[in-house]
């Protein structure tokens, strides 16, 4: 079976009315064929990297078809024994013992054993640009005494080690070392239900069914991922049957898709868009100006005006699951914001990932407009997502950076350690008290015992110090073409393609 003709991004609108052909695809303007299906998935943006050690989790929609997390979760986000790690025991207060599923291999033949698990955990802890580095700084050693046992030791007690393993994706030790991050990202190897099938640079990337998969095989032959930054393009391509699923449709395009008779799924997600204020650099090294910015931004107006109510205003940072609300929050007060700024006209830069999230351009402009009304002088820096991540990690983004927090682990520490610690992804609000409270929370016996500490942390970071301005939770819309069924979209922005059929 030949791969379907690649979709050129620049010509996406021009070919919107022309169906892409492949086994199981749609003939132009016609009905779907009855043969095996290769799912044609349209994304809003090209993944920055397919290396799960250094890559932001927004790209896992692609790499998670080939790579698997160490521990699986169910629909309620509870840990299950169905994954690569089948059990976890707290041997003592600072030791976790993991049992690894036996008989599993990577698609290149390497063993997916305890040594591979230990290597991945050490890469996650030690790689300078690791996205999860800050979550594993408390880990002092990772050892594999035999093929099915991994022993993780921490300096101080840490209740959430098993939870963190739900977002650590296993990589083959030798292959990853030989290829390096860029080489691995160019041709990923994992234990998952699909294997890499190739790519056309800047246009598409494909995976095919893994014939040697240890678990339940995929019900389709594979997936071809393409991308189109413009929402109008994504709508046109699903309407013309050129793709089988179109992700990330803004409210207006989702409504049009429904009117066209397409199946549209809308889900409130755990992903929230946040404005991060850098308290280490001007102008927000001044607490008064951070407060002014936080009071100037009206999240309710953003949700109503830009999303027509099809997003959920969110005032907290550490309230992870949809429906949860913080004990204390900040309410917009433009008049007080203007009073705090006075006549100083401080300059502020707003940096955001162009085309990465639904309506992110409009959201950034709305935030900037609110700041200008308060007396700030605003400039905008739209950049690609990969560059933004590198600059944030490198502490090179002054002013405000706007991007999504995606809690791939359903515990508050995912945001606390990821965004609030001095040594975190953002590092925008260094404070010894915050570091101490995060450590104290982790030393509790359970998430329930840690909950009051996280409420205190949320109040310090959002309400008292104004380092974080949570904006809204995204309501994620995607549309599927005629007859497409079985796609599973998870609450933490995960996608399972294995059951997708026509």
Beta strands, then each sheet from edge to edge (+ up, - down):
strand 1: 38-43
strand 2: 72-73
strand 3: 79-80
strand 4: 85-92
strand 5: 95-100
strand 6: 139-146
strand 7: 149-154
strand 8: 194-200
strand 9: 204-209
strand 10: 222-227
strand 11: 245-246
strand 12: 263-277
strand 13: 311-313
strand 14: 347-353
strand 15: 377-383
strand 16: 400-405
strand 17: 468-480
strand 18: 488-489
strand 19: 495-496
sheet 1: 8+ 9- 10+ 1+ 11+ 17- 12+ 16- 14- 15-
sheet 2: 8+ 9- 10+ 1+ 11+ 17- 13+
sheet 3: 2+ 3-
sheet 4: 4+ 5- 7+ 6-
sheet 5: 18+ 19-
end
